[in-house]
Amino acid sequence: MDYVYKSWFALQKRRKYQIEGKERWLKMLKSDLELEQESQCSLNVIRTKATEILTKFAPQSEQNSNQKKGKNTKKSTKSKKSSLFQILLNTYGATQDPLTRCALAYLLKNKCKINELDEDPEEFTRNRRKKEIEIERLKDQLQSRIPKGRDLTGEEWLETLEIATANVAQNEKEAKAWQAALLRKTADVPFPVAYESNEDMTWLKNDKGRLFVRFNGLGKLTFEIYCDKHHLQYFQRFLEDQEIKRNSKNQHSSSLFTLRSGRLAWLPGEEKGEVWKVNQLNLYCSLDTRMWTTEGTQQVVEEKATTITNTLTKVKQKGDLKDKQQAFITRQQSTLDRINNPFPRPSKPNYQGQPSILVSVSFGLKKPVTVAVVDVVKNEVLAYRSVKQLLGENYNLLNRQRQQQQRLSHERHKAQKQNAPNSFGESELGQYIDRLLADAIIAIAKTYQADSIVIPKLRDMREQISSEIQSRAEKKCPGYKEAQQKYAKEYRISIHRWSYGRLIESIKSQAAKVGISTEIGTQPIKGSPQEKAGNLAVFAYQERQAA
């Protein structure tokens, strides 16, 4: 529950900041006609003033960007955003002159450029409405209740049943809340147990060569490992690392273990019987793929040595150290000495990509995935790939998954009408398609020797897609809320419902295996799927330069 509450508070805090930022942007967002009325000047005068502002602040943005690349830049300076957009935004808040404010607002809404074309009123209204919908959705999410634990005993379900039987709902919202609580199928397995330290798990092997693991806090209980041949090599590595450290009398550091952390969880089964016989106990392990080779391990050693050295320098500068601080220095110094004695690893050269080549992945509604290979220095797109091109002969699997989603949606609808449990899980077909797409994206990155793969922010994507669907519905059925909801529902059914989070994790996992880095970027709202993918790489490169 500690993790649940921490994540809930973090989400609430982020939503509050997002609402404040979007409301501030919405207050500043005005059409060209509104800017003319507020400044009492023509659009040409506003554009001329905007050109003067660009001439004034563009060199300052480049200067700040160059300063951040220097070695002697202070940490506080590095943390400040010095992009032209941020400079204009800060200037807008500190300016009182109407014409200057309008010129700044004009630049900000046009992405710091002078738009020579006349503004499309319908497009502006649609974009403004999408932003309003995003704020409304965030405010609804902000009202979410404090998370509760699982109802393992069924007491909460019985309490809700008693309330719903003896009382009449005051409104539709309360009735739906009762119905959701009664139809919700509570998991009958406990929460997973997280082992954040790789030394919380002890690996063993018996006389028959079978692998076992023992967990801190569970006494002397040992658990036998069952896995396929593909995963066996990882568990053998975990055992080898611990044996080497043990036999060398702790001359090696556990910070260089291939295993980083683990999680012990029950996977619910569908059969009937004793819960400990029906459900399966699963072990999920996270590992650092760089530790698999000598070259990758050396890269980790250099990173850790730099971090520890900087930490020790700062602590020693304080002077008059207490006992705990002195003990901390001793531990860090011991770790620094032992990481220079790395574990024996096989040799394999690290992946070397061209820093100017980026592969960006954009997400959308009708075209879920679009890939662009961009030379960010030349600002040139080298290649595009659609979902059909990425999947190739496996593209028919996409239609099969879509049919499966529609069938499950229909079954869920029937169950809801009958007030029956309506939680239907999907097969592993979607996960298999994600792996195929991830493999294809990695292959493209290797072909063009890309330096990294840029992935859009997932939370922004969800809000953009939901807001776009809602704005489409309002345009299609103005003033008729029920018709809007029906249209939005039908539109969601007509497009492919993609698990973007699962696909992102698959891309990250496959990229880490071959040594290709991944980075998060901001996907543009406007443009075709190809333009969004190309601009995503350019924006990520600009953010990297400004960091």
Secondary structure by P-SEA (a helix, b strand, c coil): caaaaaaaaaaaaaaaaaaaaaaaaaaacccaaaaaaaacccaaaaaaaaaaaaaacaaaaaaaaaaaaccccccccccccccaaaaaaaaaaacccaaaaaaaaaaaaaccccccccccaaaaaaaaaaaaaaaaaaaaaaaccccccccccaaaaaaaaaaaaacccccaaaaaaaaaaaabbbbcccccccccccccccccccccbbbbbbbcccccbbbbbbbcccaaaaaaaaaaaaaaaaaaccccccccccccbbbbbbbbbcccccccccbbbbbbbbbccccccaaaaaaaaaaaaaaaaaaaaaaaaaccccaaaaaaaaaaaaaaaaaaaccbbbbbbcccccccbbbbbbbbccccbbbbbccccccccccccccccccccaaaaaaaaaaaaaaaaaaaaaaaaacccccccccaaaaaaaaaaaaaaaaaaaaacccbbbbccaaaaaaaaaaaaaaaaaaaccccaaaaaaaaaaaaaaccccaaaaaaaaaaaaaaaaccccbbbbbbccccaaaaaaaaaaaaaaaaaac
